[in-house]
Amino acid sequence: MSEPISAVNVAPRARPSRLRDVARLAGVSVPTASQALNGHARISAGTKERVAAAARELHYTPHAAARRLSRGRSDCVAIVPGMNMSGFFSDLFYRALLSGVGTALETEGFRMLITPAVRFDEQAPQFVQMARAREIDGMLLAGAVDVHWARRVLEAGTPVVLLDNYYPEAIAPAIVNDNTGGAYAATSHLAALGHRRIGFVGADVEYPFGSDTRAGYRRALRDAGVSADPALEVRCAIDAECARAAAGRLLDRAGPPTAIFAVTDMMALGVINAARDRGLRIPADLSVVGMDDIELASVTNPPLTTVRVHKEDMGREAARRLLDLIHGRDVDPAPVVLPNELVIRGTTGGPHGASLC
C-alpha cells in the first residue's frame, strides 16, 4: 500500500511591486513616478534618480502594454518582405540586412515584427491593416513592394522607409545599394582582364534593380571600347536554377561568352553550375562575377569574385532613418545610395586561363 501524500506548506507568492509602491518609497505621486521612469523632461534629475533607485530596490518592472499606451506608441516596427523573396530567413542577402535592422532597433528599445511576404491582390495586406489599426509605429518595406500599398500605409499616418528599393517619385526615404556602380565595377574588371565577349545574366524584375544593373553593365562595356551585344544578355528570375538555365542558353551559342556577370551571387552560382554541366572550367574556360558577397561566396570552389554589398550597413541605416521619422525628425526622402566594393577571388582570370585572385 502506498504511503499517503502529506500536505506541503507552500509559501504564498510575493505580490509583484506596483507603480504606487515605487512612488510611496520615493516620496512622490504616482504620476510623477510614471513620468520619471519614462524620462519625462519636466522631472528633475534628482527625482528621476530617486524613483529609479526605488524601482531597483523593489525590483519593479513597468507593465509593457501600459507603458506603451501611456506613451502613445507601440515601440514596434514592421518589416515587410517584398514579392522578390519567400522570406527573410531563407534569403542570405536579406538575412544580413535584417541583422543590421535588428541591431539599430534594439539599441532604441524597439521590437521588430516580420510580416508575411507581400503578394499582389485586391485585399489590403496584413501590414496595411496593422498601420490603420496603429499597431505599429513605422514600417520598413524591403525589396519589391507595390507602390499602391506603400501609399496606403503612408495615408494611415505610419512612417515608411524603403530598403533595397526606391520609387522614382520619392514617396518615402529609401536605402539602396549602388547597383549601377556595382555592375559597372564587375563588368569593368572582366574587360580589364581582356574579355570582349562578356555575358550578362540580369534580373527579370520591374523595380529599378533590373534596369540599374543592366545600365552599369552596358556603361562599362562602352567605356572599355566593347560593343554591346544583346545576344549575350539574358534576364531571369532571381534564382540559382533559373540563372543556370539562362546561362546555359548563352553558353550553347555558336559564339559563347568567355565571361559572365550575374547580378546576384546566387545567380552567379547558377552560372557556374551551367558551365560545369558543359564541362567548362572556372575560370580557365569561363570567368564569373556576382554581386552581394553572401556567406557562401568565399567558400565556393573556387571562391567567387563578387561585388561586396554592405548589407548590414544598409539595414542599420534604414532602421535609423525610420526611427528619425517616428521621433518626428526631418528626413530627406531622396534615396541614399550606399557604395560597394569589388572583391577579386578565384572565379575570374584572363580569357586564356590566367587567373587573378
URCORMO-V885019 format. One record per run of one state. SS is the DSSP state (hx for helix, st for strand, lp for the rest). FROM is the first residue (numbers start at 1). LEN is the number of residues. If there is no record, write none. Layout:
# URCORMO-V885019
ss=SS from=FROM len=LEN
ss=SS from=FROM len=LEN
This chain:
# URCORMO-V885019
ss=lp from=1 len=18
ss=hx from=19 len=8
ss=lp from=27 len=3
ss=hx from=30 len=8
ss=lp from=38 len=7
ss=hx from=45 len=13
ss=lp from=58 len=6
ss=hx from=64 len=8
ss=lp from=72 len=4
ss=st from=76 len=6
ss=lp from=82 len=10
ss=hx from=92 len=16
ss=lp from=108 len=3
ss=st from=111 len=5
ss=lp from=116 len=10
ss=hx from=126 len=7
ss=lp from=133 len=5
ss=st from=138 len=5
ss=lp from=143 len=4
ss=hx from=147 len=9
ss=lp from=156 len=3
ss=st from=159 len=5
ss=lp from=164 len=9
ss=st from=173 len=5
ss=lp from=178 len=1
ss=hx from=179 len=14
ss=lp from=193 len=5
ss=st from=198 len=6
ss=lp from=204 len=4
ss=hx from=208 len=16
ss=lp from=224 len=6
ss=hx from=230 len=3
ss=st from=233 len=4
ss=lp from=237 len=3
ss=hx from=240 len=12
ss=lp from=252 len=7
ss=st from=259 len=4
ss=lp from=263 len=2
ss=hx from=265 len=13
ss=lp from=278 len=9
ss=st from=287 len=6
ss=lp from=293 len=2
ss=hx from=295 len=5
ss=lp from=300 len=5
ss=st from=305 len=4
ss=lp from=309 len=2
ss=hx from=311 len=16
ss=lp from=327 len=9
ss=st from=336 len=3
ss=lp from=339 len=2
ss=st from=341 len=3
ss=lp from=344 len=5
ss=st from=349 len=1
ss=lp from=350 len=5
ss=st from=355 len=1
ss=lp from=356 len=2
